[in-house]
Amino acid sequence: MAKIFGASEIFEFAIRIEENGETFYREMAKKLKHKEIKDLFNYLADEEVKHRKTFENMLSEIEKYEPPESYPGEYFAYLRAYADEHIFTKEKKGNFMAKKINTAKEAINFAIEIELDSILYYLEAKNLVPEYEKNKIDKIIEEERRHYLRLCQIRGER
C-alpha cells in the first residue's frame, strides 16, 4: 500500500515538478540550435520558475485540509502513486533527460509529455486544497495547457 502523505507534500511535489521542468527547458535551450525553439524553451523555463514560486507561497500558507474521500488518505495515496509512477521516475528527471535528448523533435515530444503529466497532477491536486486556493492552481493549469498547445503547434510545424 502506498504511504499516506499530507497536503503540504502535494505542494512539495509540485515544486519538484516545476524545478525539473525548469532544468530541462534551460538545458535544452542551451543545447538546441533552432532560435524559435531556444526562445520557447527559455520562456517555458521562466514560466516554471513563476509556478514554483506560487507553489512555494501556497506551501508556506498551507492549513490542514481534509478532502472528501471514500476512505482516509485515499487522495493522498493516489497522488503519491501517480507521482512515483509518472512524474518522479529516475529517467524523467529534467537534467538527465536534457543530457539524453539530442534533437529538437525529441525535446518537443518530451516537453509535451511533461506538460501533460503536470496538467494531470495539478487537476488531481486541486481536489486536495481549500476552495480559496483552487483558483491559483486553475491559473497554473491554464498556463500549462497553453504551453502544451504551443509545443504541439511547434511540433506540427516541423
C-alpha positions in Angstrom: 0.0 0.0 0.0 1.2 3.5 -0.8 2.5 5.6 2.1 0.0 8.2 3.0 1.2 11.8 2.8 0.0 15.2 3.8 -1.3 18.2 1.9 2.0 20.0 2.2 3.7 17.2 0.3 1.4 17.9 -2.7 3.0 21.4 -3.0 6.5 19.9 -2.4 5.8 17.5 -5.4 4.5 20.4 -7.4 7.7 22.4 -6.6 9.8 19.4 -7.7 7.8 19.2 -11.0 8.5 22.8 -11.7 12.2 22.6 -10.8 12.6 19.5 -13.1 10.8 21.3 -15.9 12.9 24.5 -15.5 16.1 22.4 -15.5 15.0 20.5 -18.6 14.0 23.6 -20.6 17.1 25.6 -19.7 19.4 22.8 -20.6 17.7 22.1 -23.9 17.6 25.9 -24.7 21.4 25.8 -24.3 21.8 22.6 -26.4 19.5 23.2 -29.3 20.4 25.5 -32.2 17.0 26.5 -33.6 16.2 30.0 -32.4 12.4 29.6 -32.2 12.7 26.5 -30.0 15.5 28.0 -27.9 13.3 31.1 -27.2 10.3 28.9 -26.4 12.2 26.7 -24.0 13.7 29.8 -22.3 10.2 31.2 -21.9 8.9 27.9 -20.6 11.8 27.7 -18.1 10.8 31.2 -16.8 7.2 30.1 -16.5 8.3 27.1 -14.4 10.1 29.5 -12.0 6.9 31.5 -11.6 4.8 28.4 -11.0 7.4 27.1 -8.4 7.1 30.4 -6.5 3.3 30.2 -6.5 3.5 26.7 -5.0 6.2 27.8 -2.5 3.9 30.5 -1.3 0.9 28.1 -1.1 3.1 25.7 0.9 4.1 28.4 3.4 0.4 29.2 3.9 -1.0 25.6 4.0 -3.5 24.7 6.5 -4.7 21.2 7.4 -7.3 20.4 4.8 -9.2 17.1 4.5 -10.8 16.4 1.1 -13.9 14.3 0.9 -12.7 10.7 0.4 -14.1 7.1 0.3 -11.5 6.1 2.9 -9.0 8.1 4.9 -5.9 9.0 2.8 -7.4 8.0 -0.5 -6.5 11.1 -2.5 -3.1 11.4 -0.9 -2.3 7.7 -1.7 -3.5 8.2 -5.3 -1.3 11.3 -5.9 1.7 9.6 -4.3 1.3 6.6 -6.6 0.8 8.9 -9.6 3.9 11.0 -8.8 6.0 7.9 -8.2 4.9 6.2 -11.4 4.6 9.1 -13.8 6.4 12.2 -12.7 9.3 11.3 -10.4 10.8 8.3 -12.1 14.6 8.5 -12.3 14.7 8.5 -16.1 12.4 11.5 -16.3 14.5 13.9 -14.2 14.9 17.1 -16.1 18.7 17.2 -16.1 19.0 13.5 -17.1 16.6 13.9 -20.0 18.3 17.1 -21.2 21.5 15.2 -21.5 19.9 12.2 -23.2 17.9 14.2 -25.7 19.8 15.5 -28.8 17.2 16.7 -31.3 14.5 19.4 -31.3 11.9 16.8 -32.2 12.8 14.6 -29.1 12.9 17.7 -26.9 9.5 18.8 -28.0 7.9 15.4 -27.7 9.3 15.0 -24.1 8.2 18.5 -23.2 4.7 17.7 -24.4 4.7 14.6 -22.1 5.9 16.6 -19.1 3.3 19.3 -19.7 0.6 16.7 -19.8 1.9 15.0 -16.7 1.9 18.3 -14.9 -1.7 19.1 -16.0 -3.0 15.8 -14.8 -1.2 16.0 -11.5 -2.5 19.6 -10.9 -6.0 18.7 -11.8 -6.0 15.9 -9.2 -4.1 18.0 -6.6 -6.7 20.7 -6.9 -9.1 18.4 -5.1 -6.9 18.5 -2.1 -6.7 22.2 -1.4 -9.1 24.6 0.3 -11.6 26.3 -2.0 -9.8 29.7 -1.8 -6.6 28.1 -3.2 -8.2 26.4 -6.2 -8.1 29.4 -8.4 -4.3 29.6 -8.1 -4.0 26.0 -9.3 -6.5 26.7 -12.1 -4.3 29.5 -13.4 -1.3 27.3 -13.4 -3.3 24.5 -15.2 -4.4 27.0 -17.8 -0.8 28.1 -18.3 0.4 24.5 -18.6 -2.3 23.9 -21.2 -1.1 26.9 -23.2 2.4 25.5 -23.0 1.1 22.1 -24.2 -0.7 23.7 -27.1 2.3 25.8 -28.1 4.5 22.8 -28.1 2.0 20.8 -30.2 1.9 23.7 -32.7 5.7 23.8 -32.9 5.8 20.0 -33.4 3.2 20.3 -36.2 5.3 23.0 -38.0 8.4 20.9 -38.0 
